[in-house]
């Protein structure tokens, strides 16, 4: 894969993962934050692109809102929640109840695994074992068993994490829906992500005539690659400062 072509803020629509793409992967998800200059750059780019930027993440919308400047479309839970700027997704009480039951069961069955972190989400749960990689197989086994027992989940593996997310949703479906509506419609979709959860959105962006950019190492359907989050921000800065007039 090669370095991606320059971003055209006047003609492109951006779809960005958060963790591992806009920020580095850290041991504890709550510690992932954008720097001040990165936040300012995104806000300026959002205005330049007339709002055609969406953040597609496995995080809950509330977690994204704590880490982003206002004005972005946000997709949380790998596609389970989609919200316009300044708004929240419609409530889904049944999914929330299943997620709460899953979190209780997972917490009980992994209490003995020191260093493993349970991340509770509105519609699912994730077990992070970056601090103790040897606990990975046990985490995967517990998550799969409890998600199957409760029902309504699909298992998603990522970088030192295993997650149960709502069945029947993914980032690709969310990207397709957004790409066909304002302010994204009529622009070339560009999806940037670093993990397996981003692959459906990368495939969708390409199928809609856009680009897919893989961040970091690993196999991907993407045709272009950036080395890491620093490379992503450098690429965004180059697109922001380049003139297309």
C-alpha positions as CSV (number, residue, x, y, z in Angstrom):
1,X,0.0,0.0,0.0
2,X,1.1,3.5,-0.7
3,X,0.8,7.0,0.8
4,X,-2.7,8.4,0.2
5,X,-3.4,11.2,-2.1
6,X,-4.0,14.6,-0.6
7,X,-7.2,15.5,1.1
8,X,-9.4,17.9,-0.8
9,X,-11.5,19.7,1.9
10,X,-13.8,21.2,-0.8
11,X,-14.7,17.8,-2.4
12,X,-14.1,15.0,0.1
13,X,-16.0,13.6,3.1
14,X,-14.0,12.3,6.0
15,X,-14.9,9.3,8.1
16,X,-12.4,8.7,11.0
17,X,-12.0,6.1,13.6
18,X,-10.8,7.5,17.0
19,X,-8.6,5.1,19.0
20,X,-5.5,4.1,17.1
21,X,-6.3,6.6,14.3
22,X,-6.7,10.1,15.8
23,X,-5.1,9.0,19.1
24,X,-2.5,6.4,20.0
25,X,-3.7,3.2,21.6
26,X,-3.2,3.4,25.4
27,X,-3.5,0.8,28.2
28,X,-6.7,2.4,29.6
29,X,-9.2,3.8,27.0
30,X,-10.2,6.7,29.3
31,X,-6.6,8.1,28.9
32,X,-6.9,8.6,25.2
33,X,-7.1,12.3,24.4
34,X,-6.5,14.6,21.5
35,X,-3.9,17.3,22.1
36,X,-4.8,20.9,22.0
37,X,-3.3,21.5,18.5
38,X,-5.0,18.3,17.2
39,X,-8.4,19.5,18.6
40,X,-8.0,22.9,17.0
41,X,-7.0,21.4,13.6
42,X,-10.0,19.1,13.6
43,X,-12.3,22.1,14.4
44,X,-10.8,24.2,11.6
45,X,-11.0,21.3,9.1
46,X,-14.7,20.7,10.1
47,X,-15.5,24.3,9.2
48,X,-13.5,24.1,6.0
49,X,-15.4,21.0,5.0
50,X,-18.8,22.4,5.8
51,X,-19.4,19.7,8.5
52,X,-18.6,16.7,6.3
53,X,-16.6,14.8,8.9
54,X,-17.9,11.9,11.0
55,X,-16.1,10.0,13.8
56,X,-16.9,6.3,13.7
57,X,-15.9,4.5,16.9
58,X,-16.5,1.6,19.2
59,X,-16.8,4.1,22.0
60,X,-20.1,5.4,23.4
61,X,-21.3,8.7,22.1
62,X,-20.8,10.2,25.6
63,X,-17.2,9.2,25.5
64,X,-16.7,10.8,22.1
65,X,-18.4,14.0,23.1
66,X,-15.9,14.3,26.0
67,X,-13.0,14.1,23.6
68,X,-14.1,16.0,20.5
69,X,-14.9,19.7,19.8
70,X,-18.6,20.3,19.0
71,X,-20.0,20.0,15.6
72,X,-19.2,16.5,14.5
73,X,-21.4,13.7,13.4
74,X,-20.6,10.7,15.7
75,X,-21.1,7.0,15.3
76,X,-20.7,5.0,18.5
77,X,-20.8,1.4,19.4
78,X,-19.4,0.4,16.0
79,X,-22.6,1.6,14.3
80,X,-25.2,1.1,17.0
81,X,-25.5,4.8,17.7
82,X,-25.6,7.5,15.0
83,X,-26.0,11.1,16.1
84,X,-26.0,14.5,14.3
85,X,-24.0,17.4,15.7
86,X,-25.4,18.5,19.0
87,X,-27.8,15.6,19.2
88,X,-27.9,12.2,20.8
89,X,-29.0,8.9,19.3
90,X,-32.6,7.6,19.9
91,X,-32.8,5.5,23.1
92,X,-32.9,1.7,22.8
93,X,-33.8,0.4,26.2
94,X,-33.9,-3.2,25.3
95,X,-30.3,-3.1,24.0
96,X,-29.2,-1.2,27.1
97,X,-30.7,-3.8,29.4
98,X,-28.9,-6.6,27.6
99,X,-25.6,-4.7,27.8
100,X,-26.1,-4.1,31.5
101,X,-26.7,-7.8,32.1
102,X,-23.6,-8.7,30.0
103,X,-21.4,-6.3,32.0
104,X,-22.6,-7.8,35.3
105,X,-21.8,-11.3,34.1
106,X,-18.4,-10.4,32.6
107,X,-17.3,-8.5,35.7
108,X,-18.1,-11.5,37.9
109,X,-16.3,-14.0,35.7
110,X,-13.2,-11.9,35.2
111,X,-12.7,-10.5,38.7
112,X,-9.7,-12.8,39.2
113,X,-7.9,-11.6,36.1
114,X,-5.7,-8.8,37.5
115,X,-4.9,-6.1,34.9
116,X,-7.9,-6.9,32.7
117,X,-10.2,-3.9,32.2
118,X,-13.9,-4.1,31.6
119,X,-15.3,-1.2,29.5
120,X,-19.0,-1.0,29.8
121,X,-20.8,0.5,26.8
122,X,-24.5,1.5,26.3
123,X,-25.1,-1.5,23.9
124,X,-22.2,-3.8,24.7
125,X,-19.0,-4.4,26.6
126,X,-15.3,-4.8,25.9
127,X,-12.5,-6.5,27.8
128,X,-9.1,-4.9,27.4
129,X,-6.0,-7.1,28.1
130,X,-3.2,-5.0,26.8
131,X,-1.6,-4.9,30.3
132,X,-1.8,-8.7,30.6
133,X,-1.7,-10.3,27.1
134,X,-1.5,-13.8,28.6
135,X,-5.2,-13.2,29.8
136,X,-6.4,-12.9,26.2
137,X,-7.6,-16.4,25.7
138,X,-9.6,-16.4,29.0
139,X,-11.1,-13.0,28.1
140,X,-12.2,-14.2,24.7
141,X,-13.7,-17.4,26.1
142,X,-15.7,-15.5,28.8
143,X,-16.9,-12.8,26.5
144,X,-18.1,-15.3,23.8
145,X,-19.8,-17.5,26.4
146,X,-21.8,-14.7,28.1
147,X,-22.6,-12.9,24.9
148,X,-24.1,-16.2,23.5
149,X,-26.0,-16.9,26.7
150,X,-27.6,-13.4,26.8
151,X,-28.1,-13.1,23.0
152,X,-28.2,-10.2,20.6
153,X,-24.5,-9.7,20.3
154,X,-21.6,-10.4,17.9
155,X,-18.1,-10.9,19.0
156,X,-15.5,-8.5,17.7
157,X,-11.8,-9.0,18.2
158,X,-9.4,-6.0,18.1
159,X,-5.9,-5.0,19.3
160,X,-5.6,-6.6,22.7
161,X,-9.4,-6.3,23.2
162,X,-12.4,-8.5,22.7
163,X,-15.8,-7.0,22.5
164,X,-19.5,-7.9,22.3
165,X,-21.3,-5.5,20.1
166,X,-25.0,-5.4,19.0
167,X,-25.7,-7.9,16.3
168,X,-26.5,-6.7,12.8
169,X,-24.7,-3.3,12.9
170,X,-21.2,-2.3,11.8
171,X,-19.3,0.9,10.7
172,X,-19.8,0.1,7.1
173,X,-23.6,0.4,7.3
174,X,-23.3,3.6,9.2
175,X,-20.9,5.1,6.7
176,X,-23.2,4.2,3.8
177,X,-26.2,5.8,5.5
178,X,-24.2,9.0,6.2
179,X,-22.5,9.2,2.8
180,X,-25.9,9.4,1.1
181,X,-27.1,12.3,3.2
182,X,-26.2,15.9,3.8
183,X,-23.5,17.2,4.3
184,X,-21.7,14.1,3.0
185,X,-23.7,13.5,-0.2
186,X,-21.9,14.4,-3.4
187,X,-18.4,14.2,-1.8
188,X,-15.8,11.5,-2.2
189,X,-15.9,9.4,1.0
190,X,-12.6,8.7,2.7
191,X,-12.5,6.2,5.6
192,X,-9.4,6.1,7.9
193,X,-9.0,3.4,10.5
194,X,-6.5,1.1,12.2
195,X,-8.4,-2.1,13.3
196,X,-10.6,-4.9,12.2
197,X,-13.7,-3.0,13.2
198,X,-12.9,-0.4,10.6
199,X,-12.7,-2.8,7.6
200,X,-16.4,-2.8,6.8
201,X,-16.3,1.0,6.6
202,X,-13.2,0.9,4.4
203,X,-14.8,-1.6,2.1
204,X,-18.0,0.6,1.9
205,X,-16.0,3.8,1.2
206,X,-14.3,2.0,-1.7
207,X,-17.5,0.6,-3.0
208,X,-19.0,4.2,-3.1
209,X,-16.1,5.4,-5.2
210,X,-14.0,6.7,-2.3
211,X,-10.7,5.9,-0.6
212,X,-9.7,3.7,2.4
213,X,-6.6,4.4,4.4
214,X,-5.1,1.9,6.9
215,X,-3.3,3.3,9.9
216,X,-0.4,1.2,11.1
217,X,0.6,-2.4,10.2
218,X,-1.7,-5.3,9.4
219,X,-3.7,-6.7,6.5
220,X,-6.4,-4.5,5.1
221,X,-8.7,-3.9,2.2
222,X,-7.4,-0.4,2.1
223,X,-5.4,0.8,-0.8
224,X,-3.4,3.4,1.1
225,X,-1.5,3.5,4.4
226,X,-0.3,6.0,7.1
227,X,2.2,4.9,9.7
228,X,0.2,6.0,12.8
229,X,-1.9,8.7,14.4
230,X,0.9,11.3,14.0
231,X,0.9,10.5,10.3
232,X,-2.9,10.9,10.2
233,X,-2.7,14.4,11.7
234,X,0.2,15.4,9.4
235,X,-1.9,14.3,6.4
236,X,-4.9,16.3,7.7
237,X,-2.7,19.3,8.1
238,X,-1.4,19.0,4.6
239,X,-5.0,18.8,3.2
240,X,-6.0,21.8,5.3
241,X,-3.2,24.0,4.1
242,X,-3.3,23.0,0.5
243,X,-5.1,25.3,-1.9
244,X,-7.5,23.8,-4.5
245,X,-8.5,27.1,-6.1
